[in-house]
């Protein structure tokens, strides 16, 4: 119904309304005072209006019948009012992504808020310790199953009584704060906990305590319900114990910690969709058999650890795999053509290892197709890429790689590849980054590469290329750094300078780069190809949002 403040007939109707949803309407604060007079309201939703001003706590406290209050996505400032303790019917509070400050203890200290189910306070400036009242052993918020206090400035340890205070919690997000110390033992007392997000804090100690607690607090015939564990960017250390084998995780992200030891062979990932153990200190071989005997896994990121050995054959059987990143380990052996069984791959990163032999020629146009899909219940758009750089690969670059028409980034730099650059690469219509630098390539750069209209990064430096380099279309934007180290290559490096580089008097055979990965200069190897790593960053950021509703 269309209404105005001056329309008395509409006003009489409005006063009897129980629910109003004015989200995403570009309203201002003048609407607040009016709505606070509609005392029959049970549900008030003003999300996403970017309303600027002081938090209207006292006015909202006049709405005694409120069950749902959603002010998320505005610019309210100030602290929470104590009068909220009088809104005894409240079931949902969403004050997320505003400019609120002070302590959340005010809200959580109200004994009368026994009906609360959703508490969403993320994306504010709440600070200080996260404290919970200890009135008596019987007091708790029994109905709360969703608590989100992420993206604030809270510090200290999680309260020891968090598990007993929220005994039926299903969703807990404390990410992106300043919390430290060990995991509160009472988290293991939450039998219904399904999602736990602790990333971007400074938690420490052995994370396996969490696995052990959830195992010990379940009956022998019932597995823990925890299916999403995000604990990246903390200071957890020590090994992952066999206790993790009792969990049935769909999402596990323990990246960017100090975890060490080997991965337990019993690690059951039969239903895991997203696995990120990157940037730790894991050693030993990547478990084979049951660890990757699965059909639902879409992401495996074990990069930047200390794994040795070869790629387990079982990984090649994960037909659902979208992203496989094993970069920055000490893996070796030849690349198996079995890798082409992974027909649904978007991203394959095997860079900075000790792989030898030739690049498999089995790749075809149906692989590495960019697009939008759902990973671990989250719909994302990803850009496909293949990175085999900084290994010890030899032989020619397969012309079949030119059939990967959907690929966005291709990096084969820092190997010992020889032969010429195939003219088939002009079919990489969507390519934005192409790096063949630091190899033994010879011959001319195919002129038909000028058909690559989206190319932004091109590097063939330090090879044995000769002839005249392309200079039209995108190639007019590349400077000398893209070609240096090729003494017989002639070209226009800058369309304003038009400097012609003459060949050296005598060729110097290129000896290739050092095969010892410890000598790799990661800056020179990857800085110009940073576009490749953007997809993984995008995925990491996207995965952090798991809808609590």
C-alpha positions in Angstrom: 0.0 0.0 0.0 1.3 3.4 -1.0 1.3 5.7 2.1 2.6 9.1 3.3 3.1 10.6 6.7 0.2 12.9 6.1 -2.3 10.2 4.9 -4.5 9.7 8.0 -6.3 6.8 6.5 -3.1 4.9 5.8 -1.8 5.8 9.2 -4.7 4.0 11.0 -3.9 0.9 8.9 -0.2 1.2 9.6 -0.7 1.3 13.4 -2.1 -2.2 13.3 0.6 -3.7 11.1 2.7 -6.5 12.6 5.4 -6.6 10.0 7.2 -4.0 7.9 10.1 -4.7 5.5 11.6 -1.5 4.0 15.0 -3.0 3.3 17.1 -1.5 0.4 15.0 1.6 -0.1 17.6 4.3 0.4 15.7 5.6 3.5 17.1 8.2 6.0 16.8 8.5 9.7 13.6 10.4 9.6 11.8 7.1 9.1 12.9 5.8 12.4 10.9 8.0 14.7 7.8 7.3 12.7 8.2 3.5 12.8 9.0 3.6 16.5 5.4 4.7 17.1 3.9 1.6 15.5 3.7 -0.3 18.7 2.0 -3.4 17.2 5.1 -4.3 15.2 6.5 -7.7 15.6 8.9 -7.6 12.7 10.9 -4.5 11.6 13.4 -4.9 8.7 15.3 -1.8 7.6 18.4 -3.6 6.2 20.6 -2.2 3.5 19.5 1.5 3.6 22.8 3.0 4.7 20.9 5.1 7.2 23.3 7.5 9.0 22.9 8.6 12.6 22.9 7.6 16.2 21.6 4.2 17.1 17.9 4.7 17.9 17.9 2.3 20.9 15.4 4.1 23.1 12.9 4.6 20.3 13.1 0.9 19.3 12.6 -0.1 22.9 9.1 1.2 22.7 8.2 -1.7 20.4 7.5 -4.2 23.1 6.1 -6.9 20.8 9.1 -7.0 18.5 10.3 -10.5 17.6 12.5 -9.6 14.6 14.7 -6.5 14.4 16.9 -6.2 11.4 19.0 -3.0 11.0 21.9 -4.6 9.2 23.8 -2.7 6.5 23.3 0.8 7.7 25.6 3.4 9.3 24.2 3.6 12.8 26.7 4.7 15.5 26.8 4.4 19.3 26.3 1.7 21.9 23.6 -0.8 22.7 21.0 0.4 25.1 20.1 -1.4 28.3 16.4 -1.0 27.5 16.7 -3.9 25.1 16.3 -6.1 28.1 12.6 -5.2 28.1 12.0 -6.6 24.6 11.3 -10.1 25.9 9.8 -11.4 22.7 12.9 -10.8 20.6 13.9 -13.8 18.5 16.2 -12.2 15.9 18.6 -9.3 16.3 20.6 -8.2 13.3 22.7 -5.1 13.8 25.5 -6.3 11.5 27.6 -4.0 9.4 26.9 -0.7 11.1 29.3 1.6 13.1 28.3 0.4 16.6 30.9 0.3 19.4 31.4 -0.5 23.0 30.8 -3.9 24.5 28.3 -6.6 23.5 28.2 -7.7 27.1 25.3 -5.3 27.6 23.1 -7.3 25.3 24.1 -10.7 26.4 23.6 -9.9 30.1 19.8 -9.6 29.8 18.3 -12.6 31.7 14.9 -11.7 30.1 15.9 -12.3 26.5 15.1 -16.0 26.7 13.5 -16.2 23.2 16.5 -15.0 21.2 17.5 -17.4 18.4 19.6 -15.2 16.1 22.2 -12.7 17.3 24.0 -11.0 14.4 26.5 -8.3 15.4 29.3 -8.7 12.9 30.9 -5.9 11.0 30.9 -3.2 13.7 33.5 -1.7 16.1 32.6 -3.6 19.2 35.7 -3.9 21.4 37.0 -5.3 24.6 36.7 -8.8 25.9 33.9 -11.2 25.1 32.4 -11.8 28.5 29.3 -13.7 29.5 27.4 -13.4 32.7 27.8 -16.0 35.4 24.6 -15.6 37.4 24.1 -19.2 38.4 24.7 -22.6 36.8 21.2 -22.7 35.4 21.3 -19.4 33.5 21.9 -19.6 29.7 20.5 -18.5 26.4 18.8 -21.8 25.7 17.2 -20.9 22.3 20.1 -19.2 20.6 21.4 -21.2 17.7 23.2 -18.5 15.7 25.8 -16.1 17.0 27.9 -13.9 14.7 30.3 -11.4 16.3 32.8 -11.4 13.4 34.6 -8.4 12.0 34.9 -6.4 15.2 37.7 -5.4 17.5 37.1 -7.7 20.4 40.1 -9.2 22.2 41.1 -11.6 25.0 40.1 -15.2 25.2 36.7 -16.7 24.5 34.8 -17.1 27.7 35.2 -20.5 29.4 31.4 -20.8 29.8 30.5 -20.2 26.1 29.4 -23.8 25.7 27.2 -23.9 28.7 25.8 -20.4 28.1 24.8 -21.3 24.5 24.1 -25.0 24.8 22.2 -25.3 21.5 24.4 -23.2 19.3 24.6 -24.4 15.7 26.5 -21.5 14.1 29.3 -19.6 15.8 31.4 -17.0 13.9 34.1 -15.1 15.9 36.3 -14.5 12.9 38.3 -11.3 12.2 38.7 -10.1 15.7 41.7 -9.9 18.0 41.0 -13.0 20.1 43.9 -15.0 21.5 44.7 -17.9 23.7 43.6 -21.5 23.6 40.2 -22.8 22.4 37.6 -22.6 25.1 37.0 -26.2 26.2 33.3 -25.7 26.5 33.0 -25.3 22.8 33.2 -29.1 22.8 30.0 -29.1 24.9 27.9 -27.7 22.1 26.4 -31.0 20.7 24.6 -29.2 17.9 27.4 -27.0 16.6 27.6 -27.3 12.9 29.6 -24.2 11.7 32.6 -22.8 13.6 34.5 -19.9 12.0 37.5 -18.7 14.0 39.7 -17.3 11.2 41.8 -14.1 11.4 42.5 -14.1 15.1 45.5 -15.1 17.2 44.2 -18.3 18.7 47.0 -20.6 19.7 47.6 -24.1 21.1 46.7 -27.4 19.5 43.6 -27.4 17.4 43.2 -31.1 17.8 41.8 -30.4 21.3 38.6 -29.3 19.5 38.4 -32.6 17.6 38.9 -34.5 20.8 36.2 -32.6 22.6 33.6 -33.1 20.0 34.4 -36.8 19.8 34.2 -37.2 23.6 30.9 -35.4 23.9 29.0 -37.6 21.4 27.7 -41.1 21.9 29.5 -44.0 20.4 26.8 -44.4 17.8 26.4 -40.7 16.8 29.0 -38.7 15.0 29.6 -35.0 15.8 27.5 -32.6 13.8 30.4 -30.2 13.1 30.6 -30.0 9.3 32.3 -26.6 8.7 35.5 -25.6 10.4 37.3 -22.4 9.4 40.3 -21.6 11.6 42.8 -20.1 9.1 45.1 -17.2 9.9 45.8 -18.0 13.5 48.7 -19.4 15.5 47.6 -23.0 16.0 50.5 -25.4 16.1 51.3 -29.1 16.5 50.0 -32.1 14.6 46.5 -33.0 13.6 45.7 -36.0 15.7 43.6 -39.1 14.8 40.7 -37.5 16.6 39.8 -35.6 13.4 39.0 -38.9 11.8 35.8 -39.0 13.9 34.4 -35.8 12.3 32.4 -35.7 9.1 33.6 -32.3 7.8 32.2 -30.7 4.6 34.5 -27.6 4.8 37.8 -27.6 6.6 40.2 -24.6 6.3 43.2 -24.7 8.6 45.5 -22.6 6.3 48.0 -20.1 7.5 48.8 -21.6 10.8 51.9 -23.4 12.3 50.5 -26.9 12.1 53.1 -29.7 11.6 53.5 -33.4 11.4 51.9 -35.7 8.8 48.2 -35.9 7.9 46.6 -39.0 9.6 46.0 -41.8 7.1 42.5 -42.2 8.6 41.5 -38.7 7.7 38.0 -39.4 6.4 37.0 -36.9 3.7 34.2 -39.0 2.1 31.9 -36.0 2.1 34.3 -33.1 2.3 33.8 -30.5 -0.4 36.5 -27.9 0.5 39.9 -28.8 2.0 42.5 -26.0 2.6 45.6 -27.0 4.7 47.9 -24.6 2.9 50.7 -22.5 4.4 51.5 -24.8 7.3 54.5 -27.1 8.1 53.0 -30.5 7.2 55.5 -33.1 6.2 55.5 -36.6 4.8 53.5 -37.9 1.8 50.0 -36.9 0.9 47.7 -39.7 2.1 46.4 -42.0 -0.6 43.4 -44.3 -0.7 40.6 -43.4 1.7 41.8 -39.8 2.1 40.8 -38.9 -1.4 38.3 -41.7 -2.2 35.5 -39.3 -2.7 33.1 -37.9 -5.3 32.1 -34.6 -3.7 35.4 -32.8 -3.2 35.7 -29.6 -5.2 38.7 -27.9 -3.7 42.0 -29.4 -2.4 44.7 -26.8 -1.4 47.8 -28.3 0.2 50.1 -25.6 -1.0 53.2 -24.2 0.7 53.9 -27.1 3.1 56.7 -29.7 3.1 55.1 -32.7 1.5 57.3 -35.1 -0.4 56.7 -38.0 -2.7 54.4 -38.0 -5.7 50.8 -37.0 -6.3 48.6 -39.9 -5.0 46.8 -41.8 -7.7 43.5 -41.5 -5.8 43.4 -37.7 -6.4 43.0 -38.4 -10.1 39.8 -40.2 -9.3 38.1 -37.1 -7.8 36.0 -36.3 -10.8 34.2 -33.4 -9.0 37.5 -31.5 -8.3 37.5 -27.9 -9.4 40.6 -26.6 -7.8 43.9 -28.5 -7.0 46.8 -26.5 -5.6 49.9 -28.4 -4.5 52.4 -25.5 -5.1 55.4 -24.8 -2.9 56.1 -28.4 -1.7 58.8 -30.9 -2.4 56.8 -33.2 -4.7 58.6 -35.0 -7.4 58.2 -37.5 -10.2 56.7 -37.2 -13.7 53.4 -35.6 -14.3 51.0 -38.4 -15.1 48.5 -38.2 -18.0 46.0 -39.4 -15.4 45.6 -35.8 -14.4 43.5 -35.3 -17.5 40.8 -37.4 -15.8 40.1 -34.3 -13.8 37.7 -33.0 -16.5 36.1 -30.4 -14.3 39.2 -28.6 -13.2 39.2 -24.8 -13.1 42.6 -24.3 -11.4 45.6 -26.5 -11.4 48.7 -25.2 -9.5 51.7 -27.5 -9.3 54.3 -24.8 -9.3 57.5 -24.7 -7.2 58.0 -28.4 -6.8 60.5 -30.9 -8.3 58.4 -32.4 -11.1 60.3 -33.8 -14.0 59.6 -35.1 -17.5 57.4 -33.6 -20.1 54.0 -31.9 -19.8 51.2 -34.3 -20.6 49.6 -33.8 -24.0 46.2 -35.0 -23.0 44.7 -31.6 -22.2 41.7 -30.6 -24.4 39.2 -27.8 -25.0 36.7 -29.1 -22.4 39.1 -28.5 -19.5 39.8 -25.2 -17.6 36.6 -23.5 -18.5 35.9 -20.4 -16.4 32.4 -20.0 -15.1 30.0 -19.8 -12.2 29.3 -22.8 -10.0 28.5 -23.8 -6.4 31.3 -24.8 -4.1 30.4 -25.8 -0.6 27.0 -24.3 -0.8 28.4 -21.0 -2.1 27.9 -19.7 -5.6 31.0 -18.2 -7.0 32.6 -17.1 -10.3 36.1 -18.4 -10.8 38.7 -17.8 -13.5 40.6 -20.8 -14.8 44.3 -21.1 -14.7 47.2 -23.6 -15.1 50.5 -23.1 -13.3 53.4 -25.6 -13.8 56.1 -23.0 -13.2 59.3 -23.5 -11.2 59.8 -27.2 -11.7 62.2 -29.2 -13.7 60.0 -30.0 -16.7 61.6 -30.8 -20.1 60.6 -31.4 -23.6 58.3 -29.4 -25.9 55.2 -27.4 -24.9 52.3 -29.5 -26.1 50.4 -27.8 -28.8 47.2 -29.2 -27.3 47.5 -26.5 -24.6 46.4 -24.1 -27.3 43.0 -25.8 -27.2 42.2 -24.6 -23.7 40.1 -21.7 -25.1 38.5 -20.9 -21.8 41.7 -20.5 -19.7 42.5 -17.1 -18.3 46.1 -17.7 -17.1 48.9 -20.1 -18.2 52.3 -20.1 -16.5 55.1 -22.5 -17.6 58.0 -20.3 -16.6 61.2 -21.4 -14.8 61.5 -24.9 -16.3 63.8 -26.5 -19.0 61.2 -26.6 -21.8 62.5 -26.5 -25.4 61.2 -26.2 -28.9 59.1 -23.5 -30.3 55.9 -21.7 -29.2 53.1 -23.3 -31.1 50.8 -21.2 -33.3 47.9 -23.1 -31.7 48.2 -20.7 -28.7 46.3 -18.0 -30.8 43.2 -20.0 -29.9 43.5 -19.0 -26.3 40.8 -16.4 -26.9 40.2 -15.6 -23.2 43.8 -15.6 -22.0 44.9 -12.6 -19.9 48.3 -13.8 -18.6 50.8 -16.0 -20.5 54.3 -16.7 -19.1 56.9 -18.9 -20.8 60.0 -17.1 -19.3 63.2 -18.8 -18.1 63.1 -21.8 -20.4 65.1 -23.0 -23.5 62.5 -22.0 -26.1 63.7 -21.1 -29.6 62.3 -20.0 -32.9 59.9 -17.0 -33.5 57.0 -15.7 -31.5 54.0 -16.6 -33.6 52.5 -13.4 -35.1 49.0 -14.8 -34.7 49.3 -14.3 -31.0 48.2 -10.8 -31.8 44.7 -12.2 -31.9 44.8 -12.5 -28.1 42.8 -9.3 -27.4 42.5 -9.7 -23.6 46.2 -10.4 -23.0 47.5 -8.2 -20.2 50.6 -10.1 -19.0 53.1 -11.6 -21.5 56.6 -12.8 -20.6 59.0 -14.8 -22.8 62.1 -13.4 -21.2 65.3 -15.5 -20.9 64.8 -18.0 -23.7 66.5 -18.4 -27.1 63.8 -16.8 -29.2 64.7 -15.0 -32.4 63.1 -13.1 -35.3 60.7 -10.1 -35.0 58.4 -9.9 -32.0 54.7 -9.0 -32.5 54.0 -5.3 -32.1 50.3 -4.8 -32.8 47.2 -4.9 -30.7 47.9 -5.9 -27.1 51.6 -6.5 -27.9 52.1 -2.8 -28.4 51.7 -2.4 -24.6 54.5 -4.8 -23.5 57.9 -3.3 -22.7 61.4 -4.7 -22.9 61.1 -6.7 -19.7 58.7 -9.1 -21.5 61.5 -10.1 -24.0 64.9 -9.5 -22.3 67.4 -12.3 -22.3 66.6 -13.3 -25.9 69.7 -11.9 -27.8 68.4 -12.6 -31.3 64.9 -11.2 -30.8 64.1 -7.9 -32.5 61.0 -5.8 -31.6 59.3 -2.6 -30.8 59.2 -2.5 -27.0 57.4 0.7 -26.5 55.1 2.4 -29.0 56.2 5.9 -27.9 59.9 5.1 -27.9 60.0 2.7 -30.9 63.4 1.5 -29.8 64.8 -1.3 -31.9 67.0 -3.7 -30.0 69.8 -5.2 -32.2 71.0 -8.7 -31.6 74.2 -9.4 -29.8 77.2 -10.2 -31.9 77.3 -13.9 -30.9 74.6 -16.1 -29.3 75.1 -17.3 -25.8 73.5 -20.7 -25.1 70.9 -20.5 -22.4 71.7 -22.9 -19.6 68.4 -22.8 -17.9 67.6 -21.9 -14.4 68.8 -23.6 -11.3 67.0 -26.9 -10.7 67.4 -26.5 -6.9 64.1 -25.0 -5.8 65.8 -23.5 -2.8 67.5 -21.1 -5.2 64.2 -19.9 -6.8 63.7 -16.2 -6.7 60.0 -16.1 -5.9 59.8 -12.4 -6.6 61.1 -12.7 -10.2 59.2 -15.9 -10.7 55.7 -14.8 -9.7 55.5 -11.0 -9.3 54.6 -10.3 -12.9 52.1 -13.2 -12.8 50.1 -12.1 -9.8 46.9 -12.3 -11.9 47.2 -16.1 -11.6 46.8 -16.1 -7.8 43.7 -13.8 -7.8 41.3 -16.7 -8.3 42.4 -18.5 -5.1 42.1 -15.2 -3.2 38.7 -14.7 -4.6 37.6 -18.2 -3.5 39.1 -17.8 0.0 37.2 -14.6 0.5 33.9 -16.0 -0.8 34.1 -19.1 1.3 34.1 -17.1 4.5 30.5 -16.1 4.1 28.3 -19.1 5.0 24.7 -18.0 5.4 23.6 -18.4 9.1 19.9 -18.3 8.3 
